[in-house]
Amino acid sequence: MTVKLLDFYADWCGPCKTQDPILDELESDYNEVAFEKIDVDSKQDIANQYEVRSLPTVVIENDDGVVDRFIGVTQREDIETAIQQAL
């Protein structure tokens, strides 16, 4: 099963910078998950497709579709639980 974590961010977003180290840790721990950073300023079409309205937004999806969505700075444990469910 393919699992992706989509990190919607912007360079000007302070909370996004707070979220980054958490996602970096998870990326090093979950080699089987594809992590994608999506800058909403340059990829507005993708942000619209996922209905991103606030930053940061993290979307976890697998072959069945979106498994979970987090808006705002989210703790590692919550994201990790969603990743494990997606796998």
Secondary structure, 3 states (H helix, E strand, C coil): CCEEEEEEECCCCHHHHHHHHHHHHHHHHCCCEEEEEEECCCCHHHHHHCCCCCCCEEEEEECCEEEEEEECCCCHHHHHHHHHHHC
